[in-house]
Amino acid sequence: MTTARQIMTADATCVRADETVLTAAQRMTDLGVGALPICGSDDRLQGMLTDRDIVVKVLGAGKDPATCTAGELAQGEAVTIGADDDAGEIMRTMSEHKVRRLPVIDGHSLVGIVAQADVARALPDPQVGDLLQALSTD
């Protein structure tokens, strides 16, 4: 079966926990992505920062993106997937946690990101439909 390592986008670029949300937004723009992993100074994953987080938790809350740090938006332990986990486990994890992107971990190292679109391209149509339905319901 297809594994996370086979379908992930490798070499995910992090935003450091002490960098500003403005820096993160500029990096997202430069990379053409809607989310970045938040990494600490020890390169350990602390969370994910999405474009939606920036809009809702920073701009919508009246915070200044030039002073608010990415680390302030990291919420507990990040939901991840192992590099050798199969597509079924990816779908279960995305569905259970209602996330569209999963950091891929090999040991303690971040090695990539699996997005909903990556899974959609890798799986037969019926399974993709199941995943989309699971992510779209509350």
DRENNUMAR-625328 format. One line per 10 residues: number of its first residue (from 0); for each residue x, y, z of C-alpha. Coordinates in Angstrom, 2 decimals. Example, Ala and Ser with C-alpha at 12.3 -4.5 7.8 and 13.67 -1.06 7.14 Angstrom:
0	12.30,-4.50,7.80 ~ 13.67,-1.06,7.14
REM end
This chain:
0	0.00,0.00,0.00 ~ 1.02,3.62,-0.55 ~ 2.95,5.21,2.33 ~ 3.23,8.80,3.53 ~ 6.85,8.89,2.36 ~ 5.72,8.07,-1.20 ~ 3.12,10.82,-1.49 ~ 4.40,13.58,0.80 ~ 5.96,16.85,-0.20 ~ 9.51,16.46,1.06
10	11.68,19.07,2.74 ~ 8.90,21.04,4.39 ~ 9.98,24.57,5.27 ~ 9.38,25.51,8.90 ~ 8.59,28.78,10.52 ~ 10.48,29.11,13.79 ~ 8.40,29.52,16.93 ~ 10.09,32.87,17.65 ~ 9.48,34.28,14.15 ~ 6.57,36.64,13.61
20	3.31,35.71,11.97 ~ 4.08,38.37,9.35 ~ 7.29,36.52,8.47 ~ 5.31,33.27,8.27 ~ 2.72,34.86,5.97 ~ 5.45,36.19,3.69 ~ 7.08,32.76,3.60 ~ 3.74,31.13,2.73 ~ 3.34,33.64,-0.09 ~ 6.85,33.01,-1.41
30	6.38,29.23,-1.30 ~ 2.78,29.26,-2.56 ~ 1.53,27.21,0.41 ~ -1.28,27.60,2.91 ~ 0.44,26.10,5.96 ~ 3.84,25.83,7.57 ~ 5.09,23.61,10.36 ~ 6.13,25.53,13.48 ~ 9.53,24.33,14.72 ~ 11.38,25.22,17.91
40	15.03,26.13,18.17 ~ 15.74,22.40,18.61 ~ 14.08,21.73,15.21 ~ 11.30,19.80,16.95 ~ 7.80,20.21,15.57 ~ 5.59,22.37,17.80 ~ 2.52,22.71,15.62 ~ 1.15,23.85,12.29 ~ 0.34,27.39,11.25 ~ -2.28,27.82,8.53
50	-3.39,30.82,6.54 ~ -6.74,30.45,8.30 ~ -5.01,30.67,11.70 ~ -3.46,33.95,10.62 ~ -6.78,35.40,9.54 ~ -8.89,34.16,12.47 ~ -6.49,34.08,15.42 ~ -4.35,37.08,14.54 ~ -6.10,39.53,12.22 ~ -9.63,38.70,13.36
60	-8.55,38.95,17.00 ~ -6.96,42.37,16.42 ~ -3.41,41.18,17.03 ~ -0.44,42.65,15.19 ~ 1.12,40.05,12.84 ~ 4.42,41.95,13.05 ~ 4.70,41.28,16.80 ~ 2.71,38.07,17.32 ~ 4.95,35.00,17.04 ~ 4.18,31.71,15.34
70	4.86,29.95,18.66 ~ 1.96,31.82,20.26 ~ -0.34,29.99,17.84 ~ 1.12,26.49,18.36 ~ -1.59,24.50,20.12 ~ -0.30,21.58,22.15 ~ 1.13,18.58,20.40 ~ 0.89,18.55,16.61 ~ -1.01,15.75,14.91 ~ 1.52,13.86,12.78
80	1.90,10.73,10.68 ~ 4.88,8.40,10.43 ~ 6.80,8.33,7.17 ~ 6.09,4.62,6.72 ~ 2.41,4.76,7.72 ~ 0.07,3.68,4.95 ~ -2.65,5.65,3.19 ~ -5.34,4.07,5.36 ~ -3.66,5.43,8.49 ~ -3.27,8.84,6.85
90	-6.99,8.91,6.06 ~ -7.95,7.77,9.59 ~ -5.73,10.41,11.19 ~ -6.98,13.22,8.95 ~ -10.60,12.18,9.52 ~ -10.27,11.73,13.28 ~ -8.56,15.08,13.83 ~ -10.32,16.98,11.02 ~ -7.05,18.18,9.48 ~ -6.19,18.61,5.83
100	-2.40,18.55,6.25 ~ -0.20,16.25,8.30 ~ 3.47,16.72,9.11 ~ 5.37,13.54,8.28 ~ 7.83,12.39,10.93 ~ 10.67,9.89,10.65 ~ 11.85,9.25,14.19 ~ 11.86,12.76,15.65 ~ 12.65,14.52,12.38 ~ 10.18,16.35,10.18
110	10.66,14.95,6.68 ~ 7.64,16.30,4.81 ~ 3.96,17.20,4.69 ~ 1.06,15.13,3.39 ~ -1.87,17.24,2.23 ~ -5.40,16.18,1.42 ~ -4.60,16.73,-2.27 ~ -1.63,14.33,-2.05 ~ -3.92,11.63,-0.68 ~ -6.55,12.37,-3.32
120	-4.03,11.88,-6.11 ~ -2.76,8.60,-4.64 ~ -6.00,6.77,-3.82 ~ -8.87,5.30,-5.84 ~ -11.92,7.56,-6.19 ~ -14.19,5.86,-3.60 ~ -11.60,6.26,-0.83 ~ -11.02,9.90,-1.76 ~ -14.75,10.53,-1.50 ~ -14.80,8.96,1.97
130	-11.94,11.21,3.10 ~ -13.52,14.36,1.70 ~ -16.82,13.53,3.39 ~ -15.12,12.87,6.73 ~ -13.23,16.16,6.60 ~ -16.28,18.14,5.54 ~ -18.61,17.07,8.34 ~ -18.61,18.45,11.87
REM end
